[in-house]
């Protein structure tokens, strides 16, 4: 019975789960932000590429 009482008062597992959930939330937010930024950068580089003049060969 003492084992179950100590198990009920042990909060280390709950704290570890909370930290894991926070880390997962931060990871999802970072992935979402990077995905949106990647799309914006792709559009910017495509725009720049289409407006550049081709270079000349030779020196």
PDBQT receptor file of N, H, CA, C and O in Angstrom, charges set to zero:
ATOM      1  N   UNK A   1       0.827  -1.200   0.000  1.00  0.00    +0.000 N 
ATOM      2  CA  UNK A   1       0.000   0.000   0.000  1.00  0.00    +0.000 C 
ATOM      3  C   UNK A   1       0.868   1.259   0.000  1.00  0.00    +0.000 C 
ATOM      4  O   UNK A   1       0.498   2.264  -0.607  1.00  0.00    +0.000 OA
ATOM      5  N   UNK A   2       2.005   1.210   0.669  1.00  0.00    +0.000 N 
ATOM      6  H   UNK A   2       2.305   0.394   1.162  1.00  0.00    +0.000 HD
ATOM      7  CA  UNK A   2       2.905   2.352   0.716  1.00  0.00    +0.000 C 
ATOM      8  C   UNK A   2       3.436   2.681  -0.681  1.00  0.00    +0.000 C 
ATOM      9  O   UNK A   2       3.621   3.850  -1.021  1.00  0.00    +0.000 OA
ATOM     10  N   UNK A   3       3.677   1.651  -1.483  1.00  0.00    +0.000 N 
ATOM     11  H   UNK A   3       3.527   0.701  -1.207  1.00  0.00    +0.000 HD
ATOM     12  CA  UNK A   3       4.159   1.854  -2.848  1.00  0.00    +0.000 C 
ATOM     13  C   UNK A   3       3.167   2.674  -3.666  1.00  0.00    +0.000 C 
ATOM     14  O   UNK A   3       3.557   3.577  -4.406  1.00  0.00    +0.000 OA
ATOM     15  N   UNK A   4       1.880   2.352  -3.526  1.00  0.00    +0.000 N 
ATOM     16  H   UNK A   4       1.563   1.618  -2.924  1.00  0.00    +0.000 HD
ATOM     17  CA  UNK A   4       0.860   3.068  -4.297  1.00  0.00    +0.000 C 
ATOM     18  C   UNK A   4       0.700   4.505  -3.811  1.00  0.00    +0.000 C 
ATOM     19  O   UNK A   4       0.435   5.400  -4.614  1.00  0.00    +0.000 OA
ATOM     20  N   UNK A   5       0.855   4.738  -2.514  1.00  0.00    +0.000 N 
ATOM     21  H   UNK A   5       1.071   4.011  -1.862  1.00  0.00    +0.000 HD
ATOM     22  CA  UNK A   5       0.787   6.106  -1.993  1.00  0.00    +0.000 C 
ATOM     23  C   UNK A   5       1.946   6.947  -2.524  1.00  0.00    +0.000 C 
ATOM     24  O   UNK A   5       1.760   8.103  -2.904  1.00  0.00    +0.000 OA
ATOM     25  N   UNK A   6       3.136   6.360  -2.549  1.00  0.00    +0.000 N 
ATOM     26  H   UNK A   6       3.287   5.421  -2.240  1.00  0.00    +0.000 HD
ATOM     27  CA  UNK A   6       4.286   7.112  -3.056  1.00  0.00    +0.000 C 
ATOM     28  C   UNK A   6       4.161   7.337  -4.566  1.00  0.00    +0.000 C 
ATOM     29  O   UNK A   6       4.584   8.369  -5.087  1.00  0.00    +0.000 OA
ATOM     30  N   UNK A   7       3.579   6.366  -5.253  1.00  0.00    +0.000 N 
ATOM     31  H   UNK A   7       3.235   5.528  -4.830  1.00  0.00    +0.000 HD
ATOM     32  CA  UNK A   7       3.379   6.500  -6.690  1.00  0.00    +0.000 C 
ATOM     33  C   UNK A   7       2.371   7.609  -6.998  1.00  0.00    +0.000 C 
ATOM     34  O   UNK A   7       2.520   8.330  -7.984  1.00  0.00    +0.000 OA
ATOM     35  N   UNK A   8       1.354   7.741  -6.162  1.00  0.00    +0.000 N 
ATOM     36  H   UNK A   8       1.233   7.155  -5.360  1.00  0.00    +0.000 HD
ATOM     37  CA  UNK A   8       0.334   8.766  -6.366  1.00  0.00    +0.000 C 
ATOM     38  C   UNK A   8       0.888  10.167  -6.106  1.00  0.00    +0.000 C 
ATOM     39  O   UNK A   8       0.423  11.133  -6.712  1.00  0.00    +0.000 OA
ATOM     40  N   UNK A   9       1.876  10.292  -5.212  1.00  0.00    +0.000 N 
ATOM     41  H   UNK A   9       2.253   9.507  -4.720  1.00  0.00    +0.000 HD
ATOM     42  CA  UNK A   9       2.440  11.588  -4.887  1.00  0.00    +0.000 C 
ATOM     43  C   UNK A   9       3.614  11.960  -5.792  1.00  0.00    +0.000 C 
ATOM     44  O   UNK A   9       4.086  13.096  -5.747  1.00  0.00    +0.000 OA
ATOM     45  N   UNK A  10       4.083  11.043  -6.593  1.00  0.00    +0.000 N 
ATOM     46  H   UNK A  10       3.700  10.120  -6.630  1.00  0.00    +0.000 HD
ATOM     47  CA  UNK A  10       5.214  11.302  -7.485  1.00  0.00    +0.000 C 
ATOM     48  C   UNK A  10       4.733  12.087  -8.699  1.00  0.00    +0.000 C 
ATOM     49  O   UNK A  10       3.881  11.611  -9.449  1.00  0.00    +0.000 OA
ATOM     50  N   UNK A  11       5.276  13.290  -8.896  1.00  0.00    +0.000 N 
ATOM     51  H   UNK A  11       5.968  13.677  -8.286  1.00  0.00    +0.000 HD
ATOM     52  CA  UNK A  11       4.853  14.140  -9.996  1.00  0.00    +0.000 C 
ATOM     53  C   UNK A  11       5.939  14.304 -11.051  1.00  0.00    +0.000 C 
ATOM     54  O   UNK A  11       5.798  15.140 -11.943  1.00  0.00    +0.000 OA
ATOM     55  N   UNK A  12       7.009  13.536 -10.976  1.00  0.00    +0.000 N 
ATOM     56  H   UNK A  12       7.123  12.856 -10.251  1.00  0.00    +0.000 HD
ATOM     57  CA  UNK A  12       8.081  13.662 -11.963  1.00  0.00    +0.000 C 
ATOM     58  C   UNK A  12       7.606  13.285 -13.365  1.00  0.00    +0.000 C 
ATOM     59  O   UNK A  12       7.959  13.948 -14.340  1.00  0.00    +0.000 OA
ATOM     60  N   UNK A  13       6.826  12.248 -13.465  1.00  0.00    +0.000 N 
ATOM     61  H   UNK A  13       6.539  11.710 -12.672  1.00  0.00    +0.000 HD
ATOM     62  CA  UNK A  13       6.332  11.817 -14.770  1.00  0.00    +0.000 C 
ATOM     63  C   UNK A  13       5.437  12.856 -15.410  1.00  0.00    +0.000 C 
ATOM     64  O   UNK A  13       5.521  13.100 -16.613  1.00  0.00    +0.000 OA
ATOM     65  N   UNK A  14       4.577  13.472 -14.607  1.00  0.00    +0.000 N 
ATOM     66  H   UNK A  14       4.509  13.274 -13.629  1.00  0.00    +0.000 HD
ATOM     67  CA  UNK A  14       3.677  14.497 -15.120  1.00  0.00    +0.000 C 
ATOM     68  C   UNK A  14       4.468  15.709 -15.605  1.00  0.00    +0.000 C 
ATOM     69  O   UNK A  14       4.134  16.299 -16.632  1.00  0.00    +0.000 OA
ATOM     70  N   UNK A  15       5.510  16.079 -14.872  1.00  0.00    +0.000 N 
ATOM     71  H   UNK A  15       5.781  15.600 -14.037  1.00  0.00    +0.000 HD
ATOM     72  CA  UNK A  15       6.334  17.215 -15.277  1.00  0.00    +0.000 C 
ATOM     73  C   UNK A  15       7.058  16.918 -16.583  1.00  0.00    +0.000 C 
ATOM     74  O   UNK A  15       7.148  17.785 -17.452  1.00  0.00    +0.000 OA
ATOM     75  N   UNK A  16       7.570  15.711 -16.729  1.00  0.00    +0.000 N 
ATOM     76  H   UNK A  16       7.497  15.007 -16.023  1.00  0.00    +0.000 HD
ATOM     77  CA  UNK A  16       8.264  15.331 -17.958  1.00  0.00    +0.000 C 
ATOM     78  C   UNK A  16       7.304  15.365 -19.142  1.00  0.00    +0.000 C 
ATOM     79  O   UNK A  16       7.679  15.803 -20.230  1.00  0.00    +0.000 OA
ATOM     80  N   UNK A  17       6.081  14.910 -18.941  1.00  0.00    +0.000 N 
ATOM     81  H   UNK A  17       5.777  14.555 -18.058  1.00  0.00    +0.000 HD
ATOM     82  CA  UNK A  17       5.078  14.940 -20.018  1.00  0.00    +0.000 C 
ATOM     83  C   UNK A  17       4.744  16.382 -20.395  1.00  0.00    +0.000 C 
ATOM     84  O   UNK A  17       4.601  16.698 -21.576  1.00  0.00    +0.000 OA
ATOM     85  N   UNK A  18       4.618  17.256 -19.395  1.00  0.00    +0.000 N 
ATOM     86  H   UNK A  18       4.733  16.999 -18.435  1.00  0.00    +0.000 HD
ATOM     87  CA  UNK A  18       4.325  18.661 -19.674  1.00  0.00    +0.000 C 
ATOM     88  C   UNK A  18       5.447  19.301 -20.487  1.00  0.00    +0.000 C 
ATOM     89  O   UNK A  18       5.183  20.033 -21.441  1.00  0.00    +0.000 OA
ATOM     90  N   UNK A  19       6.692  19.032 -20.117  1.00  0.00    +0.000 N 
ATOM     91  H   UNK A  19       6.907  18.438 -19.342  1.00  0.00    +0.000 HD
ATOM     92  CA  UNK A  19       7.820  19.572 -20.873  1.00  0.00    +0.000 C 
ATOM     93  C   UNK A  19       7.833  19.009 -22.292  1.00  0.00    +0.000 C 
ATOM     94  O   UNK A  19       8.150  19.723 -23.243  1.00  0.00    +0.000 OA
ATOM     95  N   UNK A  20       7.495  17.752 -22.430  1.00  0.00    +0.000 N 
ATOM     96  H   UNK A  20       7.238  17.172 -21.657  1.00  0.00    +0.000 HD
ATOM     97  CA  UNK A  20       7.430  17.149 -23.758  1.00  0.00    +0.000 C 
ATOM     98  C   UNK A  20       6.359  17.794 -24.616  1.00  0.00    +0.000 C 
ATOM     99  O   UNK A  20       6.574  18.027 -25.806  1.00  0.00    +0.000 OA
ATOM    100  N   UNK A  21       5.212  18.085 -24.031  1.00  0.00    +0.000 N 
ATOM    101  H   UNK A  21       5.037  17.896 -23.065  1.00  0.00    +0.000 HD
ATOM    102  CA  UNK A  21       4.134  18.747 -24.774  1.00  0.00    +0.000 C 
ATOM    103  C   UNK A  21       4.518  20.168 -25.169  1.00  0.00    +0.000 C 
ATOM    104  O   UNK A  21       4.191  20.616 -26.267  1.00  0.00    +0.000 OA
ATOM    105  N   UNK A  22       5.205  20.872 -24.288  1.00  0.00    +0.000 N 
ATOM    106  H   UNK A  22       5.471  20.508 -23.396  1.00  0.00    +0.000 HD
ATOM    107  CA  UNK A  22       5.662  22.223 -24.610  1.00  0.00    +0.000 C 
ATOM    108  C   UNK A  22       6.666  22.177 -25.750  1.00  0.00    +0.000 C 
ATOM    109  O   UNK A  22       6.599  22.996 -26.666  1.00  0.00    +0.000 OA
ATOM    110  N   UNK A  23       7.604  21.223 -25.706  1.00  0.00    +0.000 N 
ATOM    111  H   UNK A  23       7.659  20.557 -24.962  1.00  0.00    +0.000 HD
ATOM    112  CA  UNK A  23       8.598  21.093 -26.768  1.00  0.00    +0.000 C 
ATOM    113  C   UNK A  23       7.927  20.757 -28.099  1.00  0.00    +0.000 C 
ATOM    114  O   UNK A  23       8.330  21.273 -29.141  1.00  0.00    +0.000 OA
ATOM    115  N   UNK A  24       6.914  19.899 -28.071  1.00  0.00    +0.000 N 
ATOM    116  H   UNK A  24       6.587  19.480 -27.224  1.00  0.00    +0.000 HD
ATOM    117  CA  UNK A  24       6.193  19.545 -29.295  1.00  0.00    +0.000 C 
ATOM    118  C   UNK A  24       5.451  20.757 -29.856  1.00  0.00    +0.000 C 
ATOM    119  O   UNK A  24       5.426  20.960 -31.071  1.00  0.00    +0.000 OA
ATOM    120  N   UNK A  25       4.855  21.551 -28.995  1.00  0.00    +0.000 N 
ATOM    121  H   UNK A  25       4.875  21.387 -28.009  1.00  0.00    +0.000 HD
ATOM    122  CA  UNK A  25       4.148  22.756 -29.438  1.00  0.00    +0.000 C 
ATOM    123  C   UNK A  25       5.110  23.754 -30.071  1.00  0.00    +0.000 C 
ATOM    124  O   UNK A  25       4.796  24.358 -31.097  1.00  0.00    +0.000 OA
ATOM    125  N   UNK A  26       6.277  23.926 -29.466  1.00  0.00    +0.000 N 
ATOM    126  H   UNK A  26       6.533  23.435 -28.633  1.00  0.00    +0.000 HD
ATOM    127  CA  UNK A  26       7.277  24.827 -30.029  1.00  0.00    +0.000 C 
ATOM    128  C   UNK A  26       7.750  24.308 -31.377  1.00  0.00    +0.000 C 
ATOM    129  O   UNK A  26       7.942  25.093 -32.306  1.00  0.00    +0.000 OA
ATOM    130  N   UNK A  27       7.941  23.003 -31.501  1.00  0.00    +0.000 N 
ATOM    131  H   UNK A  27       7.785  22.365 -30.747  1.00  0.00    +0.000 HD
ATOM    132  CA  UNK A  27       8.381  22.416 -32.767  1.00  0.00    +0.000 C 
ATOM    133  C   UNK A  27       7.338  22.634 -33.865  1.00  0.00    +0.000 C 
ATOM    134  O   UNK A  27       7.693  22.969 -34.995  1.00  0.00    +0.000 OA
ATOM    135  N   UNK A  28       6.075  22.449 -33.548  1.00  0.00    +0.000 N 
ATOM    136  H   UNK A  28       5.787  22.177 -32.630  1.00  0.00    +0.000 HD
ATOM    137  CA  UNK A  28       5.010  22.659 -34.537  1.00  0.00    +0.000 C 
ATOM    138  C   UNK A  28       4.964  24.127 -34.965  1.00  0.00    +0.000 C 
ATOM    139  O   UNK A  28       4.807  24.421 -36.149  1.00  0.00    +0.000 OA
ATOM    140  N   UNK A  29       5.099  25.040 -34.015  1.00  0.00    +0.000 N 
ATOM    141  H   UNK A  29       5.227  24.800 -33.053  1.00  0.00    +0.000 HD
ATOM    142  CA  UNK A  29       5.091  26.465 -34.346  1.00  0.00    +0.000 C 
ATOM    143  C   UNK A  29       6.290  26.819 -35.223  1.00  0.00    +0.000 C 
ATOM    144  O   UNK A  29       6.154  27.584 -36.178  1.00  0.00    +0.000 OA
ATOM    145  N   UNK A  30       7.455  26.270 -34.907  1.00  0.00    +0.000 N 
ATOM    146  H   UNK A  30       7.565  25.649 -34.131  1.00  0.00    +0.000 HD
ATOM    147  CA  UNK A  30       8.655  26.558 -35.703  1.00  0.00    +0.000 C 
ATOM    148  C   UNK A  30       8.522  26.008 -37.117  1.00  0.00    +0.000 C 
ATOM    149  O   UNK A  30       8.889  26.685 -38.077  1.00  0.00    +0.000 OA
ATOM    150  N   UNK A  31       8.005  24.797 -37.258  1.00  0.00    +0.000 N 
ATOM    151  H   UNK A  31       7.707  24.248 -36.477  1.00  0.00    +0.000 HD
ATOM    152  CA  UNK A  31       7.824  24.205 -38.582  1.00  0.00    +0.000 C 
ATOM    153  C   UNK A  31       6.835  25.022 -39.408  1.00  0.00    +0.000 C 
ATOM    154  O   UNK A  31       7.060  25.244 -40.597  1.00  0.00    +0.000 OA
ATOM    155  N   UNK A  32       5.758  25.465 -38.797  1.00  0.00    +0.000 N 
ATOM    156  H   UNK A  32       5.575  25.284 -37.830  1.00  0.00    +0.000 HD
ATOM    157  CA  UNK A  32       4.762  26.281 -39.498  1.00  0.00    +0.000 C 
ATOM    158  C   UNK A  32       5.376  27.605 -39.954  1.00  0.00    +0.000 C 
ATOM    159  O   UNK A  32       5.169  28.030 -41.091  1.00  0.00    +0.000 OA
ATOM    160  N   UNK A  33       6.128  28.252 -39.068  1.00  0.00    +0.000 N 
ATOM    161  H   UNK A  33       6.296  27.906 -38.145  1.00  0.00    +0.000 HD
ATOM    162  CA  UNK A  33       6.747  29.530 -39.414  1.00  0.00    +0.000 C 
ATOM    163  C   UNK A  33       7.772  29.352 -40.523  1.00  0.00    +0.000 C 
ATOM    164  O   UNK A  33       7.826  30.160 -41.450  1.00  0.00    +0.000 OA
ATOM    165  N   UNK A  34       8.583  28.311 -40.441  1.00  0.00    +0.000 N 
ATOM    166  H   UNK A  34       8.540  27.655 -39.687  1.00  0.00    +0.000 HD
ATOM    167  CA  UNK A  34       9.601  28.083 -41.467  1.00  0.00    +0.000 C 
ATOM    168  C   UNK A  34       8.974  27.732 -42.811  1.00  0.00    +0.000 C 
ATOM    169  O   UNK A  34       9.503  28.100 -43.860  1.00  0.00    +0.000 OA
ATOM    170  N   UNK A  35       7.868  27.033 -42.785  1.00  0.00    +0.000 N 
ATOM    171  H   UNK A  35       7.438  26.734 -41.933  1.00  0.00    +0.000 HD
ATOM    172  CA  UNK A  35       7.178  26.691 -44.026  1.00  0.00    +0.000 C 
ATOM    173  C   UNK A  35       6.643  27.949 -44.708  1.00  0.00    +0.000 C 
ATOM    174  O   UNK A  35       6.776  28.109 -45.921  1.00  0.00    +0.000 OA
ATOM    175  N   UNK A  36       6.047  28.828 -43.931  1.00  0.00    +0.000 N 
ATOM    176  H   UNK A  36       5.940  28.698 -42.945  1.00  0.00    +0.000 HD
ATOM    177  CA  UNK A  36       5.530  30.081 -44.491  1.00  0.00    +0.000 C 
ATOM    178  C   UNK A  36       6.673  30.952 -44.999  1.00  0.00    +0.000 C 
ATOM    179  O   UNK A  36       6.558  31.563 -46.061  1.00  0.00    +0.000 OA
ATOM    180  N   UNK A  37       7.755  31.013 -44.267  1.00  0.00    +0.000 N 
ATOM    181  H   UNK A  37       7.848  30.517 -43.404  1.00  0.00    +0.000 HD
ATOM    182  CA  UNK A  37       8.909  31.799 -44.685  1.00  0.00    +0.000 C 
ATOM    183  C   UNK A  37       9.527  31.209 -45.946  1.00  0.00    +0.000 C 
ATOM    184  O   UNK A  37       9.964  31.949 -46.827  1.00  0.00    +0.000 OA
ATOM    185  N   UNK A  38       9.567  29.894 -46.038  1.00  0.00    +0.000 N 
ATOM    186  H   UNK A  38       9.212  29.293 -45.322  1.00  0.00    +0.000 HD
ATOM    187  CA  UNK A  38      10.119  29.237 -47.222  1.00  0.00    +0.000 C 
ATOM    188  C   UNK A  38       9.329  29.564 -48.471  1.00  0.00    +0.000 C 
ATOM    189  O   UNK A  38       9.907  29.801 -49.532  1.00  0.00    +0.000 OA
ATOM    190  N   UNK A  39       8.014  29.579 -48.352  1.00  0.00    +0.000 N 
ATOM    191  H   UNK A  39       7.545  29.386 -47.490  1.00  0.00    +0.000 HD
ATOM    192  CA  UNK A  39       7.174  29.927 -49.500  1.00  0.00    +0.000 C 
ATOM    193  C   UNK A  39       7.414  31.370 -49.935  1.00  0.00    +0.000 C 
ATOM    194  O   UNK A  39       7.467  31.660 -51.131  1.00  0.00    +0.000 OA
ATOM    195  N   UNK A  40       7.558  32.257 -48.985  1.00  0.00    +0.000 N 
ATOM    196  H   UNK A  40       7.515  32.021 -48.014  1.00  0.00    +0.000 HD
ATOM    197  CA  UNK A  40       7.814  33.661 -49.293  1.00  0.00    +0.000 C 
ATOM    198  C   UNK A  40       9.170  33.819 -49.975  1.00  0.00    +0.000 C 
ATOM    199  O   UNK A  40       9.296  34.543 -50.962  1.00  0.00    +0.000 OA
ATOM    200  N   UNK A  41      10.182  33.137 -49.442  1.00  0.00    +0.000 N 
ATOM    201  H   UNK A  41      10.079  32.549 -48.640  1.00  0.00    +0.000 HD
ATOM    202  CA  UNK A  41      11.513  33.225 -50.047  1.00  0.00    +0.000 C 
ATOM    203  C   UNK A  41      11.527  32.630 -51.444  1.00  0.00    +0.000 C 
ATOM    204  O   UNK A  41      12.201  33.150 -52.332  1.00  0.00    +0.000 OA
ATOM    205  N   UNK A  42      10.798  31.557 -51.646  1.00  0.00    +0.000 N 
ATOM    206  H   UNK A  42      10.250  31.134 -50.924  1.00  0.00    +0.000 HD
ATOM    207  CA  UNK A  42      10.731  30.945 -52.972  1.00  0.00    +0.000 C 
ATOM    208  C   UNK A  42      10.155  31.927 -53.988  1.00  0.00    +0.000 C 
ATOM    209  O   UNK A  42      10.667  32.050 -55.101  1.00  0.00    +0.000 OA
ATOM    210  N   UNK A  43       9.105  32.614 -53.606  1.00  0.00    +0.000 N 
ATOM    211  H   UNK A  43       8.689  32.514 -52.702  1.00  0.00    +0.000 HD
ATOM    212  CA  UNK A  43       8.506  33.608 -54.489  1.00  0.00    +0.000 C 
ATOM    213  C   UNK A  43       9.455  34.760 -54.764  1.00  0.00    +0.000 C 
ATOM    214  O   UNK A  43       9.528  35.247 -55.892  1.00  0.00    +0.000 OA
ATOM    215  N   UNK A  44      10.177  35.196 -53.754  1.00  0.00    +0.000 N 
ATOM    216  H   UNK A  44      10.118  34.800 -52.838  1.00  0.00    +0.000 HD
ATOM    217  CA  UNK A  44      11.121  36.296 -53.917  1.00  0.00    +0.000 C 
ATOM    218  C   UNK A  44      12.244  35.907 -54.869  1.00  0.00    +0.000 C 
ATOM    219  O   UNK A  44      12.579  36.673 -55.773  1.00  0.00    +0.000 OA
ATOM    220  N   UNK A  45      12.827  34.735 -54.681  1.00  0.00    +0.000 N 
ATOM    221  H   UNK A  45      12.556  34.113 -53.947  1.00  0.00    +0.000 HD
ATOM    222  CA  UNK A  45      13.923  34.301 -55.541  1.00  0.00    +0.000 C 
ATOM    223  C   UNK A  45      13.439  34.048 -56.981  1.00  0.00    +0.000 C 
ATOM    224  O   UNK A  45      14.175  34.318 -57.930  1.00  0.00    +0.000 OA
ATOM    225  N   UNK A  46      12.246  33.548 -57.145  1.00  0.00    +0.000 N 
ATOM    226  H   UNK A  46      11.649  33.329 -56.373  1.00  0.00    +0.000 HD
ATOM    227  CA  UNK A  46      11.695  33.361 -58.486  1.00  0.00    +0.000 C 
ATOM    228  C   UNK A  46      11.518  34.705 -59.179  1.00  0.00    +0.000 C 
ATOM    229  O   UNK A  46      11.819  34.839 -60.365  1.00  0.00    +0.000 OA
ATOM    230  N   UNK A  47      11.032  35.694 -58.447  1.00  0.00    +0.000 N 
ATOM    231  H   UNK A  47      10.787  35.586 -57.484  1.00  0.00    +0.000 HD
ATOM    232  CA  UNK A  47      10.847  37.034 -58.993  1.00  0.00    +0.000 C 
ATOM    233  C   UNK A  47      12.182  37.638 -59.416  1.00  0.00    +0.000 C 
ATOM    234  O   UNK A  47      12.297  38.191 -60.509  1.00  0.00    +0.000 OA
ATOM    235  N   UNK A  48      13.183  37.533 -58.559  1.00  0.00    +0.000 N 
ATOM    236  H   UNK A  48      13.089  37.083 -57.670  1.00  0.00    +0.000 HD
ATOM    237  CA  UNK A  48      14.504  38.078 -58.873  1.00  0.00    +0.000 C 
ATOM    238  C   UNK A  48      15.098  37.351 -60.077  1.00  0.00    +0.000 C 
ATOM    239  O   UNK A  48      15.675  37.978 -60.965  1.00  0.00    +0.000 OA
ATOM    240  N   UNK A  49      14.954  36.034 -60.100  1.00  0.00    +0.000 N 
ATOM    241  H   UNK A  49      14.485  35.525 -59.378  1.00  0.00    +0.000 HD
ATOM    242  CA  UNK A  49      15.509  35.244 -61.194  1.00  0.00    +0.000 C 
ATOM    243  C   UNK A  49      14.877  35.612 -62.533  1.00  0.00    +0.000 C 
ATOM    244  O   UNK A  49      15.567  35.671 -63.550  1.00  0.00    +0.000 OA
ATOM    245  N   UNK A  50      13.582  35.855 -62.536  1.00  0.00    +0.000 N 
ATOM    246  H   UNK A  50      13.022  35.806 -61.709  1.00  0.00    +0.000 HD
ATOM    247  CA  UNK A  50      12.911  36.174 -63.796  1.00  0.00    +0.000 C 
ATOM    248  C   UNK A  50      13.259  37.576 -64.295  1.00  0.00    +0.000 C 
ATOM    249  O   UNK A  50      13.170  37.831 -65.496  1.00  0.00    +0.000 OA
ATOM    250  N   UNK A  51      13.652  38.485 -63.411  1.00  0.00    +0.000 N 
ATOM    251  H   UNK A  51      13.724  38.277 -62.435  1.00  0.00    +0.000 HD
ATOM    252  CA  UNK A  51      13.945  39.860 -63.814  1.00  0.00    +0.000 C 
ATOM    253  C   UNK A  51      15.426  40.098 -64.122  1.00  0.00    +0.000 C 
ATOM    254  O   UNK A  51      15.785  41.174 -64.600  1.00  0.00    +0.000 OA
ATOM    255  N   UNK A  52      16.275  39.130 -63.861  1.00  0.00    +0.000 N 
ATOM    256  H   UNK A  52      15.983  38.256 -63.472  1.00  0.00    +0.000 HD
ATOM    257  CA  UNK A  52      17.707  39.311 -64.116  1.00  0.00    +0.000 C 
ATOM    258  C   UNK A  52      18.016  39.069 -65.592  1.00  0.00    +0.000 C 
ATOM    259  O   UNK A  52      17.391  38.230 -66.241  1.00  0.00    +0.000 OA
ATOM    260  N   UNK A  53      18.972  39.805 -66.100  1.00  0.00    +0.000 N 
ATOM    261  H   UNK A  53      19.479  40.486 -65.572  1.00  0.00    +0.000 HD
ATOM    262  CA  UNK A  53      19.433  39.627 -67.474  1.00  0.00    +0.000 C 
ATOM    263  C   UNK A  53      20.450  38.499 -67.504  1.00  0.00    +0.000 C 
ATOM    264  O   UNK A  53      21.250  38.370 -66.577  1.00  0.00    +0.000 OA
ATOM    265  N   UNK A  54      20.436  37.681 -68.547  1.00  0.00    +0.000 N 
ATOM    266  H   UNK A  54      19.786  37.786 -69.299  1.00  0.00    +0.000 HD
ATOM    267  CA  UNK A  54      21.450  36.626 -68.623  1.00  0.00    +0.000 C 
ATOM    268  C   UNK A  54      22.832  37.252 -68.783  1.00  0.00    +0.000 C 
ATOM    269  O   UNK A  54      22.990  38.276 -69.448  1.00  0.00    +0.000 OA
ATOM    270  N   UNK A  55      23.816  36.629 -68.173  1.00  0.00    +0.000 N 
ATOM    271  H   UNK A  55      23.688  35.797 -67.633  1.00  0.00    +0.000 HD
ATOM    272  CA  UNK A  55      25.191  37.128 -68.254  1.00  0.00    +0.000 C 
ATOM    273  C   UNK A  55      25.815  36.806 -69.600  1.00  0.00    +0.000 C 
ATOM    274  O   UNK A  55      25.317  35.949 -70.330  1.00  0.00    +0.000 OA
ATOM    275  N   UNK A  56      26.895  37.485 -69.930  1.00  0.00    +0.000 N 
ATOM    276  H   UNK A  56      27.300  38.182 -69.338  1.00  0.00    +0.000 HD
ATOM    277  CA  UNK A  56      27.620  37.216 -71.165  1.00  0.00    +0.000 C 
ATOM    278  C   UNK A  56      28.763  36.260 -70.875  1.00  0.00    +0.000 C 
ATOM    279  O   UNK A  56      29.324  36.261 -69.779  1.00  0.00    +0.000 OA
ATOM    280  N   UNK A  57      29.102  35.451 -71.855  1.00  0.00    +0.000 N 
ATOM    281  H   UNK A  57      28.646  35.450 -72.746  1.00  0.00    +0.000 HD
ATOM    282  CA  UNK A  57      30.199  34.509 -71.672  1.00  0.00    +0.000 C 
ATOM    283  C   UNK A  57      31.497  35.164 -72.128  1.00  0.00    +0.000 C 
ATOM    284  O   UNK A  57      31.483  36.072 -72.960  1.00  0.00    +0.000 OA
ATOM    285  N   UNK A  58      32.580  34.716 -71.598  1.00  0.00    +0.000 N 
ATOM    286  H   UNK A  58      32.592  33.978 -70.923  1.00  0.00    +0.000 HD
ATOM    287  CA  UNK A  58      33.882  35.246 -71.971  1.00  0.00    +0.000 C 
ATOM    288  C   UNK A  58      34.317  36.333 -71.009  1.00  0.00    +0.000 C 
ATOM    289  O   UNK A  58      33.552  36.753 -70.141  1.00  0.00    +0.000 OA
ATOM    290  N   UNK A  59      35.532  36.777 -71.168  1.00  0.00    +0.000 N 
ATOM    291  H   UNK A  59      36.153  36.435 -71.873  1.00  0.00    +0.000 HD
ATOM    292  CA  UNK A  59      36.076  37.765 -70.238  1.00  0.00    +0.000 C 
ATOM    293  C   UNK A  59      36.131  39.143 -70.821  1.00  0.00    +0.000 C 
ATOM    294  O   UNK A  59      36.568  40.080 -70.152  1.00  0.00    +0.000 OA
TER     295      UNK A  59
